[in-house]
Structures are given as structure tokens and as C-alpha cells.
Amino acid sequence: MADFSKLMVNKLTFRLIFIVLAVCFHVMVMAQSTQSDGKRTNSIQTAAPFLLITPDARSGAMGDVGVAISPDANSMHWNPAKLAFLEKPTGFSASYTPWLRNLVPDVDLGYLSIYHRLDDRNTIGGALRYFSYGSIQLTDNSQNDIGVYSPNEFSLEGSFSRRFGEDFSLGTALRYIRSSLSNGQFNGQDIQPAAAFAADASAYYKTGTVLLGNDAELALGLNLSNIGTKMSYSEGGSKSFLPANMKLGAATTFLFDELNHFTVALDMNKLLVPTNPIRDVNGDIIDGKDPDRSVPAAIFGSFSDAPGGFSEELSEMSFSLGTEYWYNKQFALRSGYFYEAPTKGDRRYLSLGAGLKYNVFNLDFAYLVANQQTSPLAQTLRFSLVFNFEK
């Protein structure tokens, strides 16, 4: 059975290949190329990379930080443990992102989330994430028209979080993922949607303190996400890892007075999947480790399997820096910056956004600033509407 990349070339049109590669932020690109400065690029391969796309406008405006900022209805994506610290008994959020609109007109990400506090300590949540690739014209090996297909991926999630004392909480989430990128047959074999199950484990800590002569809140967060089964698109075909990820972050909120609050946050991300080894022309490994291993072995080995050694392991970490200013708990201004090493995808962009809180709802907006000549993510917009209900 040919590998998945060959399947995509033969079964789908060039347009779908272009969309998938752009959406994956180079994560699914397996080719090992060389940059103009002589450094070898080696992006990491995963299935279902849509699970890592920032779904909400608040974090999207803050450079994709979220693991330690104050909790809201979208916390399930960033850190399920934060849900235990929500003040309102019930909340709901709907977010929408027109994706890569500089390149294609009909790729979208939708995200719905909900939470409910069972009591003062325990909170449950749920979420639905849907990623649409638009309408794709299918052709056979002879380039004959065989109809139109709408590739899509989605995940259905549930979470539980519990608070321990006034400062600490733990959370977990379970997730079902389904990826349907093609239909029909290839070389007489059925091509089917891929499915997988995954889990998150997270922790959150916050405490009051005094910094620079002002009252402040310090928060720390950790989320191990998408730890689950591999995905395959055919019986007996090759299997790909989910984008298992470790997110570690800190946030400090300065409480200047009753009207003015300012937050600065920093997140660090590390994919917990194998790094592609260096192979010779025959496909034999000459440096690095064989990526064909179990999920537990891949997670623990992801810290020491890069063929470039420790320096390449460090380059696999991406960083997000974000700020948020609230006036009177009603108007918010946000900004952030995201950095990824050039050899690991080279995503680097500035983000801006604003928020409005009125009565029971919040309206958030985010805009991604990047060079249109070098980044397919330039001018990405995000919109979120959050409802927080009283009893």
C-alpha cells in the first residue's frame, strides 16, 4: 500500500494537496531540505494537525498563549484544569476562523465549547471542533472527473476538572477524532476515514502576590494534550501519530486599580512525537532514530531523538508571548507574538485583537499580522462569542 502522501497525489487534486500542506504549517512535510544558510529543515510529521490550531479569538489575539491566562469558556482547548476556577455556573462559546483566505476561499474552522459547574470544586465541559477543507474536485488516475467531495476533520471532547483548595486544580479531557480526506478506492483498496481517541492531562495553579509595588495574580499551567492512538486511512496502511503536545506557561496579571488590569503571559510548546531521522538514498537511517515505535516510546523519546542532537531538540520548542489590558472589566485590548524555529516550520507572526464584555456575553476579535509573501497565515481573522449564565 502506498503511503498517505502518495495516495493524496493520485486521488485528490493539486488544490487539496496545497491546502493540506498549508494548513499543517509544514508539520506534515516529511522532506528534509536545506535552507539558504545551510541549515537542514526537518519539520515533524503528525496526523490531524487541526487539533493544534488556536480556535478562539482571545488567545489568537495574544500570540496563541492560553495555558495559564485567566479561565474562560474556551479553556478546555488550552488547559481543562482551569475550568474549575470559573466563577459563573454555566458558560458557552462559539468561535469561527476563516482559514488561509489569502490562498483559498472556503476553508474554515469552527469551535463550540460549553462548561457547567457541578459544585464549588468540580466542573464538567464539552467541545466540538470542526475543520472544513471546502469543496474538492476529485479525479481518477486518468484525470477524469469523478465528482466533488468535501474533506473535513472533527473532534468531539468531554472534560472534568477539580479544584484542590484555593490555588490548585487538575483536569482531564477525552477526545474522539475523525478525519475524512478522501472517498472511493485506490489501487482496488478501500480508502476510509481515519479515527482515533486521545486524552489530555492538565494542571493549573494561581495565587495572589505583590509585584513592582502592585497587587498581582501569578498563574502557572501545564497541559499534555492529544495523547492517544495512531491514525490510518486504510486497512493495513501506515499509521501516523496524533499531534501529542506539551504546553507549559505562566501568566501575571497586574491589578493596578478597580478599573485597570494588565496581563502578560508566556507559553512554551513541544510536540511529543518522533523527529524524522536522516535517511540515505535507499531509505536507510544514517542519523536519528526509527520513528516506527509505540505511542509511550514516542512521547518519552521525543526529548532525545532529533538527529541534530540537543540543539535540534531546543529548536523544536515554539514560544508565544501575549498581553491583555482590561478597562473596567468591559473593554480589552490584546497583542502577542508567536515564534517557531526556521528549521521546524518557521511560523513567526504578530497578532492583535480586542474584546467587549456586556452583561452575560463577551465578543472577541483577533487579527494575525504576517508577511503575505512568506506566510500563508497572513491576515487570518478569528471571532468568538462567549455567554456566561447566572443561575
N, C-alpha and C positions, 0 to 999 in steps of 0.2 A: 504493500500500500504506500503510495507516495505520501510525503509529509504534507502538513497542512498548507505550507506556503505554496507548494506546487499545485495543490488542489485549488487554491484561490486563483492562481494564474489561469488554470484551464477552465474553471467552472464559472467564475464571475468575470465581469468586465473590468477593464483597467480602472474605471471610475471607483469601483468598490475597493480595489486594492489601494488606490490613492487615499481614500477616506480612512480606511483601517489603519494604514501606516501613520497618517497624520494624527488620528485620534489617540493612538497608542503612545504619542510623544517619543517615538523611536524605541519604546520599550520592547516591541515585538520584533525589532530589526535584529537579525542574527548575524548579518555580515560584519566582519571585522575589517574596518577600513582605516586609513591613515589621514590625519589632518595635515594642513599645510605646515604646521610647526613640527611635524614628525611624530606626534603622539598618536598612538593607536586608539581608535574608538572601539568600545566594547559595551554596547547597551545590553541590558538584561532582558531576557525573554520571559513573558508571562502570558497566560490566558486572561480573558475578562479584565483588561486594564481599566474599563469604565468604572470599576469599583473604587478607583483612586481619584477620580475626577471630583473636585470640590463641588458639592451640589447646591450650596446656599450662598446668598449674596453677601451676608455679613462676613464670613470667613474669606470669601472670594475677594472682598474689598481690602482685606488685611493681609494680603500676600499668602493666602492659604494656611494661616495659623488657625488653631481651634482646639487643640488637646487640653489647654489649661485656661482659656479665657472663660468668662462667666457663662454658666449654663443657659441654654435656651432650648426651644423645641427641636432644633437640629442637632443637638448634642449626641444623638445616637450614632451619627457618622463619625464624629471626632473622638468621643470618649463616653461610652454608655454610663460610666460611673458618675458623670456629672448630673445625670437626671435626678439623682437622689437629693440634690440641693436646690431643685426648682421650688419656687415659693407658691406658685399658682397650682391648684389641684389638677387641672387638665389643660392641655395645650395641643395645638395643631398647626402644622406649617405646610405650605405648598411653594415649591421653588421651580423655576424654569430657566433653562440656559439654551439659547440658540448657539449651536456649537460649530466653530470653524466656518462662519458665514462669509468670510473672505474667499473661501475656496469652493464651498458647496451650499446650495440654498435650503436643504431640507434635513439636516442632521440636528437632532435635539436631545436634550437630557431633561427629564422630569423627575422630581423627587417629592414624595409625600411622607410626612412623619407625624406621629401622634404620641403623647405620653399621658399617663394618669397616675397620680399619687395614691397608693393604697392606704398609707398612713404616714406618720411623721418620718419613718425610716425607709420605707420600701416604695419603689416606683417601677412601673412597667412601661414599655414603649413598643412601637411598631413602625415600620417604614417600608415603602415601596419605591424602588429606583428603576426607571425605565429609560433605556437608551435606544433611539431610533436612528438607523442609517439612511432613512429616506427610501425612495423607490429606486430599484436597481434593475436595469435591463439585462436579462440572462441570455447567454448564447451557448450553443454546444461547441464541440471541438472544431466544427466546420464553420463557426461563426454564424450559424442560423439562429434566428430569433425563436426562443422557447418560452417567452413570457416575461412578466415583470414580477419581481419578488421584493418584499420589504424586510430586509435583515433587521434584527433587533436583539437586544440583550436586556435582561431584567433581573432584579433580586428582590426577594421578599424576606423581611427581617423581623425579629422579635427580640426584646431585651428585658433584663431585670437588673436593677441596681439597689444597693442597700447602704445606708449611712451608718457608720460606727462612730458614735459621739458627735461632737460639733464640727470636727475638722476633716474627717476622712470618710471615703466611700469606695466601694468596689462595685464593678459592674461586669456583665457578660451579655453577649448577643449571639443569636443563632441566625444563620443566613442560608437561604436556598438561592442558587444562581442558575440561570438558564440562558444559553447563548445559541441563537439561531441565525447563522450567517449564510446559509445556502439551503437549497432544496433539490430534490431529484437524485440522480445517481452519477457516479464517476467510475469509469472502467468496470461497469457492471456491479459495483458495490454501492450499497445504500449510504447516503450521507445524511446524518441525523443531527438534530440539535444536541448540544453538549450541556450537561447538567453537573452540578457539584453542590456540596454542603460545606459550610465554613462556620467558624466561631471566632468571637472576639473576647479578649480578657483585658480589663482596664482598671485603673486606679486613679483617684483624684484626691488632692489634699489642698486645703486653703486655710489661712489663718490671718488674723489682724496683726498689724505691726506699725512701726513708725519709720518712714524713710525720708531723708532730706528735710526733716522737720515737719512732715505732713503725715496725717493718718493714711494708712495704705492697707491693701489686701494683697497678700502673696499667695500664689497658687501654683501647684505642680501637677502635671498629668502624664500618664503613660497609657498607651493603647497598643496592644498586639492584635492586629486585625487580619481577617481573611485566612485564618489557619484552617485548612481544610483539604478535601480530596482533590485529585487532579481531574482535568477535563480532557475528553476525547470526542472527536466528531464522527467517528466510525468504529464499528466493531473490530477490535484487534489493531486499531490505529495507534499512532503515537499519542502520548498524553502530556499535557502541559500543566505547569504549576499555576495555581492561583497567585495573585499579587499579595502574598503574605507580607505584612509590613509592620515595622516597629516605629511608633511615633512617640517622641519624648519632648515635653515642652514645659515652659514656665511663663507666668504672666504676673505683672504687678499693676495694680490699679491705685492711682493716687486720688485720694478723696480730699480735694482742695477745700471744698465747702459744700453746702447743700445743693448748689447749682452746677458745679463743675467737677467732673470726674474724667480722669485720663488714664488709659491702659496702654502698656507696651508689652508685647508678647513675642516669644521666640520658640519655634518648633524645629526639631531635627527628625528627619525620616531616613529609614534604612530598609530596603527590600530584603526580606528573609528568604530569598530563593537563590539557586546556584548562579554563579557568574560563568559566562561562556568561556570554555578553555580555548587555547590557541591550537589549531589543527594544521597538519601539513596538507599537501595536495591530495593525499589519499584519504583524508578524513581522520587520520590517527592523531591522538592528543600528544602534543610535544611540550605543552606547559599548561598548568592548571589542573583541575580535577574533573572527572567524569560527572556531568550533570544528571545522569540517569541514576537517581537514588530515591529513597523514601522521603516523605514529607518531613518527619522529625530530623532525619540526617541532613536534609537540605537546609532546614532552619538553623541548626547548630553549625553546619559547615559554611553557611553564608558569611561568617565573620572571618574566614581564613582560606577561601578557595579561589580568590582572584589571582590570575596568572601574574599580575604585576606586583603582587605582594601587598605589604601593609599600606603603601601609598595608594594603590588602587582601591583597597578596601575603604580608605578615607574618602576617596573621590566618589564612592557610591552613596555617600550621605548627602541629602539635599537639605536646604535650610530656608525657613520662612521667618520673616520679621514683619510684625504688624503693629499698628497703633490705632486707637479708637478714642474719640473725645465725645462725651455726652454733656449736653447742656440741659439742665432741669429734668433729666431723665426722659426727655421728649425728642430732642434733635441730636443726631450723631453724625460725625464726620470720621472717615476711616481712610487709611492708606497702608500699603505694605509692599514688600519686595520678596521675590522668590528666586532662589539660586540653585542651579544644578550644574555639576561639572561638565565642561565641554565634551569630555570623552564618554559621558553617561547619558546623553540626551540633549544637553545644552539649552535647557529651558531657563531663561532669565528674563524677568519682566517686573514692571511696576504695576500696582493695582490701586484704584481709588474707588470711593463709594460713600454713600450717605444712608441714613436711616431716619425714620419718623415713627414715633410712638404716640398713639392716640387711643385713649380708652382701652379696649381689650385687644387691639391689633397693632402690629408693627409692620411697616413697609420698608424693605431694604433694597438697595440697588448697588451694583458693582460694575466696574469697567476696567478692563485689562489693557494696559499701555505697553506695547512692544513694537519693535521694528517690523513693518509689514513685509520687508524684503527678506527677512531671516526667520520670522516666527509665524506659523500658521495660526497661533493663538491671538494675534493682534486684534484689538477692538472687540474682544469677547465681552458679552453682556450677561449679567445674571440678575434675576428678580426673585424676591422671596416675600411671601405674605404670611405672617405669624399671628395666630389667635391664641390668647391666654384667657381662659374662662374662670370666673369665680364659681363658688358653689351655688 
